[in-house]
Every structure is written in structure tokens, then in C-alpha cells.
Amino acid sequence: MSLSHLTVAQFCDFHGCSTVIIEEFAEQGIFETHYENGLVLIPYSEISRLERALRIHLDLGVNAVGIDIILNLLEQLDARRFDRIEV
């Protein structure tokens, strides 16, 4: 396994969550996954997005489809704020 990835099991052990919800997030396309030797791997670059998705799910009870929409809208807002700063 590469040092630039975590397994789904490692992520879930650390965060105390079920692999089922993380797999649902992956199926919805909330974060990218890679596969190696039969393991589902999460790139470190996706961890922040995945943690944010998990917080939205646990704190607000939003499902995977809603989380995907929320995260995309938040990213659009961040991009617009960044564009204003550069001008």
C-alpha cells in the first residue's frame, strides 16, 4: 500500500464510523478512491473532504446525495471568495 493513501478500514477505525457510510459516500462520488491488492484506498488529498462529509452526516443527518450537493456548493462559494481576493 502506498504511503499517500489510507484504507477505508483505517479511516473508519480512527473516526469511529461504519465502513458502510464511507462506502456510500464513495459510491455517490463524494470522494475519490483507488484500489490496490483488493483494498479500497483513500488518497490523503481526499481526507479533508471526507471528514467534512462525515461531520455533515453525523451532525445534521444529511444523506450522501445531500452531502454531495452541500460540498459542491461550499466549494463554489470558496472559489468565488478566492476570486474576489485575487482581483
HELIX and SHEET records of a PDB file:
HELIX    1   1 VAL A    8  HIS A   15  1                                   8    
HELIX    2   2 THR A   19  GLN A   28  1                                  10    
HELIX    3   3 TYR A   44  LEU A   60  1                                  17    
HELIX    4   4 ALA A   64  GLU A   86  1                                  23    
SHEET    1   A 3 HIS A   5  THR A   7  0                                        
SHEET    2   A 3 LEU A  39  PRO A  43 -1                                        
SHEET    3   A 3 HIS A  34  GLU A  36 -1                                        
END                                                                             
